[in-house]
Every structure is written in structure tokens, then in C-alpha cells.
Amino acid sequence: MSATAAKSVSAQPAGFRFWAPLFLGWLVPGAGHLLLRRPIRAALVFVSVVAMFFLGIAMQGKLYSNAKDILDLLGLFGDLGSGLCFILSTLFGWGANTVQVTTADYGTRFMVMAGLLNVMAAVDAHNLSIGRKQDLL
């Protein structure tokens, strides 16, 4: 990292504008990139995460809402990464409690991977906002 890039990263205040792309990007998929005026990337993230999550729900995937052991805890963290998708599905009772059909195992993985993809996108938006990453597009 160059000296000017290091100065711009450390000179940023730790206020709302500093954390907004990360938090909003987690809460609503793609919102962090939309805040940074990258609408195409925001739309791609939104469609990818929401489609994967709700395809997992349609496949009767298990939604990790409580953790009984370490693997359930990891699944819960993956599902929590989906932000508002996870919150809405928990409120409305979407998602299965147990895996009962063959496609449900794939659906469970779809929902966890959607959350992990959303976390990666939110961190990407945060890194773009603080100047740690250069946008090549």
C-alpha cells in the first residue's frame, strides 16, 4: 500500500459515513454499493443474494434460527449474513426446521452461501469506501 493510500485510510473518521456501506450492505444486499454510486454492482449483488436465499427457501432448506452445536452456530452465522432476508424469513416463519427432503439440503446450503456472499459484498463496499481497494471498473 502506498503512503498516500495509507494516509487516506487512516484519515477517515470512524463515524456513520465510515461504517454505512458495511452496515447497509449487510442489511440490504447491494445497498453498500448503491450508496457508493455503483448501481450495476449493487443490482448484481442484490439479485444474486436474494435469488439464492429464496431459492433455498423454495427448496425447503433449513433456516438456522438457534444454535445447538458448533455446526448449527456456523450455519446461523452464514444465514445471519443475509441481513434483511434472514430477518424477514424468521419473522414470517419461512424455511424448514429440519431437513426432510433431498432438495432441502441443497436449499440449506444456498441460504448459507447467500449470507456469506452478502458479507463479502458488504466488506467489498466498505473497502471501496475507505480507499483500501481500488475500483477497476
HUMO-V769886 format. One record per pair of residues at least 24 apart in sequence whose C-alpha atoms are under 10 Angstrom apart, sorted by sequence separation. I is the first residue (numbers start at 1). J is the second residue. D is the distance in whole Angstrom. If there is no record, write none. Layout:
# HUMO-V769886
i=(I & I)
j=(J & J)
d=(D & D)
This chain:
# HUMO-V769886
i=(65 & 65 & 86 & 53 & 63 & 64 & 85 & 63 & 53 & 79 & 82 & 85 & 86 & 63 & 65 & 79 & 81 & 82 & 85 & 54 & 63 & 64 & 66 & 78 & 79 & 80 & 81 & 82 & 83 & 49 & 50 & 53 & 57 & 62 & 63 & 64 & 65 & 79 & 80 & 81 & 82 & 83 & 49 & 53 & 61 & 62 & 63 & 64 & 75 & 78 & 79 & 81 & 82 & 50 & 60 & 61 & 62 & 63 & 64 & 75 & 78 & 79 & 80 & 81 & 82 & 50 & 54 & 60 & 61 & 62 & 63 & 77 & 78 & 79 & 80 & 81 & 82 & 83 & 49 & 53 & 58 & 59 & 60 & 61 & 62 & 63 & 75 & 76 & 78 & 79 & 80 & 81 & 82 & 83 & 57 & 58 & 59 & 60 & 61 & 62 & 75 & 78 & 79 & 81 & 82 & 57 & 58 & 60 & 61 & 62 & 74 & 75 & 77 & 78 & 80 & 81 & 56 & 57 & 60 & 61 & 76 & 77 & 78 & 79 & 80 & 81 & 54 & 60 & 61 & 75 & 78 & 54 & 60 & 61 & 78 & 81 & 59 & 60 & 61 & 62 & 59 & 60 & 61 & 62 & 59 & 60 & 61 & 62 & 63 & 64 & 58 & 59 & 60 & 61 & 62 & 63 & 58 & 59 & 60 & 61 & 62 & 63 & 56 & 57 & 59 & 60 & 61 & 62 & 64 & 56 & 59 & 60 & 61 & 63 & 64 & 56 & 58 & 59 & 61 & 62 & 63 & 56 & 57 & 61 & 62 & 55 & 56 & 57 & 59 & 61 & 29 & 55 & 56 & 27 & 29 & 54 & 55 & 56 & 57 & 26 & 27 & 28 & 29 & 53 & 56 & 57 & 26 & 27 & 28 & 29 & 52 & 53 & 55 & 56 & 26 & 27 & 28 & 29 & 53 & 54 & 55 & 56 & 25 & 26 & 27 & 28 & 52 & 53 & 54 & 56 & 25 & 26 & 27 & 52 & 53 & 56 & 24 & 27 & 51 & 52 & 53 & 23 & 27 & 51 & 52 & 53 & 54 & 49 & 50 & 52 & 53 & 49 & 52 & 53 & 51 & 52 & 49 & 50 & 49 & 50 & 52 & 48 & 49 & 49 & 49 & 50 & 45 & 48 & 49 & 48 & 45 & 46 & 49 & 45 & 46 & 45 & 45 & 42 & 41 & 42 & 41 & 29 & 29 & 38 & 29 & 30 & 33 & 26 & 29 & 32 & 33 & 36 & 28 & 29 & 31 & 32 & 35 & 36 & 26 & 27 & 30 & 31 & 32 & 33 & 34 & 26 & 27 & 29 & 30 & 32 & 33 & 36 & 25 & 26 & 29 & 32 & 33 & 36 & 25 & 26 & 28 & 31 & 32 & 35 & 25 & 26 & 27 & 30 & 33 & 23 & 25 & 26 & 32 & 33 & 41 & 22 & 25 & 26 & 32 & 22 & 24 & 25 & 22 & 23 & 25 & 26 & 38 & 21 & 22 & 23 & 25 & 21 & 22 & 24 & 25 & 20 & 21 & 22 & 23 & 24 & 21 & 22 & 23 & 21 & 22 & 20 & 21 & 22 & 19 & 20 & 21 & 19 & 21 & 22 & 18 & 21 & 17 & 18 & 20 & 21 & 19 & 18 & 19 & 17 & 18 & 17 & 12 & 13 & 9 & 12 & 11 & 12 & 9 & 10 & 9 & 10 & 8 & 9 & 10 & 8 & 9 & 7 & 8 & 5 & 6 & 5 & 6 & 5 & 5 & 5 & 1 & 1)
j=(89 & 90 & 111 & 79 & 89 & 90 & 111 & 90 & 82 & 108 & 111 & 114 & 115 & 93 & 95 & 109 & 111 & 112 & 115 & 85 & 94 & 95 & 97 & 109 & 110 & 111 & 112 & 113 & 114 & 81 & 82 & 85 & 89 & 94 & 95 & 96 & 97 & 111 & 112 & 113 & 114 & 115 & 82 & 86 & 94 & 95 & 96 & 97 & 108 & 111 & 112 & 114 & 115 & 84 & 94 & 95 & 96 & 97 & 98 & 109 & 112 & 113 & 114 & 115 & 116 & 85 & 89 & 95 & 96 & 97 & 98 & 112 & 113 & 114 & 115 & 116 & 117 & 118 & 85 & 89 & 94 & 95 & 96 & 97 & 98 & 99 & 111 & 112 & 114 & 115 & 116 & 117 & 118 & 119 & 94 & 95 & 96 & 97 & 98 & 99 & 112 & 115 & 116 & 118 & 119 & 95 & 96 & 98 & 99 & 100 & 112 & 113 & 115 & 116 & 118 & 119 & 95 & 96 & 99 & 100 & 115 & 116 & 117 & 118 & 119 & 120 & 94 & 100 & 101 & 115 & 118 & 95 & 101 & 102 & 119 & 122 & 101 & 102 & 103 & 104 & 102 & 103 & 104 & 105 & 103 & 104 & 105 & 106 & 107 & 108 & 103 & 104 & 105 & 106 & 107 & 108 & 104 & 105 & 106 & 107 & 108 & 109 & 103 & 104 & 106 & 107 & 108 & 109 & 111 & 104 & 107 & 108 & 109 & 111 & 112 & 105 & 107 & 108 & 110 & 111 & 112 & 106 & 107 & 111 & 112 & 106 & 107 & 108 & 110 & 112 & 81 & 107 & 108 & 80 & 82 & 107 & 108 & 109 & 110 & 80 & 81 & 82 & 83 & 107 & 110 & 111 & 81 & 82 & 83 & 84 & 107 & 108 & 110 & 111 & 82 & 83 & 84 & 85 & 109 & 110 & 111 & 112 & 82 & 83 & 84 & 85 & 109 & 110 & 111 & 113 & 83 & 84 & 85 & 110 & 111 & 114 & 83 & 86 & 110 & 111 & 112 & 83 & 87 & 111 & 112 & 113 & 114 & 110 & 111 & 113 & 114 & 111 & 114 & 115 & 114 & 115 & 113 & 114 & 114 & 115 & 117 & 114 & 115 & 116 & 117 & 118 & 114 & 117 & 118 & 118 & 117 & 118 & 121 & 118 & 121 & 121 & 122 & 121 & 121 & 125 & 125 & 114 & 115 & 125 & 117 & 118 & 121 & 115 & 118 & 121 & 122 & 125 & 118 & 119 & 121 & 122 & 125 & 126 & 117 & 118 & 121 & 122 & 123 & 124 & 125 & 118 & 119 & 121 & 122 & 124 & 125 & 128 & 118 & 119 & 122 & 125 & 126 & 129 & 119 & 120 & 122 & 125 & 126 & 129 & 120 & 121 & 122 & 125 & 128 & 119 & 121 & 122 & 128 & 129 & 137 & 119 & 122 & 123 & 129 & 120 & 122 & 123 & 121 & 122 & 124 & 125 & 137 & 121 & 122 & 123 & 125 & 122 & 123 & 125 & 126 & 122 & 123 & 124 & 125 & 126 & 124 & 125 & 126 & 125 & 126 & 125 & 126 & 127 & 125 & 126 & 127 & 126 & 128 & 129 & 126 & 129 & 126 & 127 & 129 & 130 & 129 & 129 & 130 & 129 & 130 & 130 & 129 & 130 & 127 & 130 & 130 & 131 & 129 & 130 & 130 & 131 & 130 & 131 & 132 & 131 & 132 & 131 & 132 & 130 & 131 & 131 & 132 & 132 & 133 & 134 & 132 & 133)
d=(10 & 7 & 9 & 9 & 8 & 9 & 9 & 8 & 8 & 9 & 8 & 10 & 9 & 9 & 10 & 10 & 9 & 8 & 9 & 8 & 8 & 9 & 10 & 9 & 10 & 10 & 8 & 9 & 10 & 10 & 8 & 7 & 9 & 9 & 5 & 9 & 8 & 6 & 8 & 9 & 6 & 7 & 7 & 9 & 9 & 6 & 6 & 8 & 9 & 8 & 5 & 8 & 4 & 10 & 9 & 6 & 5 & 6 & 9 & 9 & 5 & 8 & 10 & 4 & 7 & 7 & 9 & 6 & 6 & 5 & 8 & 8 & 7 & 8 & 6 & 6 & 8 & 8 & 9 & 10 & 9 & 9 & 6 & 8 & 6 & 10 & 9 & 8 & 8 & 5 & 9 & 8 & 6 & 9 & 7 & 8 & 9 & 9 & 8 & 6 & 6 & 5 & 8 & 6 & 8 & 5 & 10 & 9 & 7 & 9 & 9 & 9 & 8 & 6 & 10 & 6 & 8 & 8 & 8 & 9 & 10 & 9 & 9 & 10 & 9 & 9 & 9 & 8 & 9 & 10 & 9 & 9 & 8 & 10 & 9 & 10 & 9 & 9 & 7 & 7 & 9 & 7 & 4 & 8 & 6 & 5 & 6 & 9 & 9 & 9 & 9 & 5 & 8 & 7 & 7 & 7 & 9 & 8 & 9 & 4 & 5 & 10 & 9 & 8 & 7 & 6 & 4 & 9 & 10 & 8 & 5 & 8 & 8 & 8 & 9 & 9 & 7 & 8 & 8 & 8 & 9 & 7 & 6 & 8 & 10 & 10 & 4 & 8 & 9 & 10 & 10 & 7 & 6 & 10 & 7 & 9 & 10 & 7 & 9 & 9 & 8 & 8 & 7 & 8 & 5 & 7 & 7 & 7 & 6 & 8 & 9 & 9 & 7 & 5 & 7 & 4 & 6 & 9 & 9 & 9 & 8 & 9 & 10 & 5 & 5 & 8 & 9 & 6 & 8 & 10 & 9 & 8 & 8 & 6 & 4 & 9 & 9 & 10 & 9 & 6 & 8 & 9 & 9 & 9 & 9 & 8 & 9 & 9 & 9 & 8 & 6 & 9 & 6 & 8 & 8 & 9 & 8 & 7 & 5 & 9 & 10 & 8 & 7 & 9 & 7 & 9 & 10 & 9 & 6 & 9 & 8 & 9 & 10 & 7 & 10 & 7 & 10 & 9 & 9 & 9 & 10 & 10 & 9 & 10 & 9 & 8 & 8 & 9 & 6 & 8 & 8 & 8 & 9 & 9 & 10 & 6 & 9 & 9 & 10 & 9 & 7 & 8 & 9 & 8 & 9 & 6 & 10 & 8 & 8 & 9 & 5 & 8 & 7 & 6 & 8 & 5 & 9 & 7 & 8 & 9 & 9 & 9 & 7 & 9 & 9 & 8 & 9 & 9 & 9 & 10 & 7 & 6 & 10 & 9 & 10 & 9 & 4 & 9 & 9 & 10 & 8 & 8 & 9 & 7 & 9 & 10 & 10 & 10 & 5 & 9 & 7 & 7 & 6 & 10 & 8 & 10 & 8 & 8 & 10 & 10 & 9 & 6 & 9 & 6 & 5 & 9 & 5 & 9 & 10 & 8 & 9 & 7 & 9 & 9 & 8 & 7 & 10 & 10 & 9 & 10 & 9 & 7 & 9 & 9 & 7 & 10 & 10 & 10 & 9 & 7 & 9 & 9 & 9 & 9 & 6 & 10 & 8 & 6 & 10 & 7 & 7 & 10 & 9 & 9 & 9 & 7 & 8 & 7 & 9 & 10 & 8 & 10)
